[in-house]
């Protein structure tokens, strides 16, 4: 394995899990916290970190149940409330006095959305760059509005996203763990990404624990997509948001991203012709976008 731009620095203890935190980059730069999704670990940010390490102080952590933050906690410990609390606990540990910038992908983005919509989040998070992970409350609100006042375009958008999410019933079923354990290993996963994304992922971007993380990470789906009660409070944010809309991402459709438009004070959306794992296949593109977004914001206080 080549030199990693991120190295283990501390452990943040939370109920039922110890979160492994990794740092690198320019100690004098603005702090960028990177949150990975399923089935990844902090290693997915290697390529992005290599592009940004001269300018930013970089922080990543293995999210609850993944990589070096393994836990046997049950599904109930993986709700978005707990995951957002994990993010704020990491922020308190790495930057207690100054707000940070957040870059997140997939379930990392879903949990970061939960965090930035907390009251006062703008005092802790200076900006948020989101990839391939919508705000679930915003999506639920959009679906309810669309179905209560249907239009042909709206119904097509809802149906299109439903088709794109058709893998979810399998992921939350009892069949998923044994099937994944039997069929997946690191090399097969890399081959699948190369075929689906059209380009090989950067080297050393997947942990040895990939299969365990893949199976354990299904708790994110079960905890938040099965029998989830829709929330009644507003999920609004004052944190400036950049959405990287990946036009070749089969899992997240444009209307799902646009569901956040009514709930954000500042939102920029950038269409990019890449797939779901752009951070692994084109890390320089992600690095350029997040750096521009951070530079456009006022310096962290």
C-alpha positions, 0 to 999 in steps of 0.5 A: 500500500502506498503512503496514505495522506491520512493517518490515525490520530485519535479516537472519539468515543460515542455510545456503542462505538469508538470512532477512528479519526484520521488526519493529514494535509496542511495544519494551517489550512482550513479544516475539511472533514470528509464523511464516506458512505456505504460500503467504504471507509476513510480510505475512499478519500485517498485520491481527493486528499492527495489533491488537497493536502497542500491547501487544507487540513484534512480530517476523515473518520470511519463512520459507525460500524465501518473500518476501524470503527467496527461495532456490534451495535444493533440497527437502532444505533444507526439512526440518522440522529445517532449518525449526526451526533457522531459527526458533531462529536468528531467536529468537537474533537478536531476543531472545537473553536472554529467551524469546518467545511464538510465533504460527504458521499452516499450515506455520509452525505445523508447523515451530513444533511441531518447534521447541517439541518440541526439548529445552529449548525451554521456555527459549526459547519461553514459549508457542505459539499454533498455527493450522491446522498439526499436529505431523506426528509426533503425527499419524503416531503417532495414525494408527499407533495407530488402525490397529493398534487400530481402532475405527469412530470412529477409522477414520472420523477417519483417513478424514476427514483423508485426504479433507481432505488429498487435495490433497497428491498434486497438490501433490507432483506435477510437475504442480503448478508449471506449473498454479499458474503458469498459473492463479494470480495475486494477484487470483484468489487473493484472490477464492478466499479471499473465496469460500472464507472468506466474507469478503475478506482484509485489504488488502495481505496478499499479496506481489508474489511470491505465485505464485513463493512458491506454487510454491517453497513446494511444497518444504515438501510434497515435503521432509516428506511424500514418502518421509518416515521416521517418527521414533522419538524422542518429540515431547513439549513443555513449552511451553504450547500454545494450539490455535485449532481452526478449525471451518470449516477444510477442511484440518485435522480435529479428530482431527488436532489432538487427536493432540497431547494425549498429547505436551503438558504444557499444552494448551488448545484453542479452537474458533472458527467460522472458516476456514483463513485466519482471520488474514486475514479476522478478524485481531482474533479471532486477536489477542484469542486470542493476547493472552489466552494470552500474558497467562495465562502468566507474564511472559517471563523 
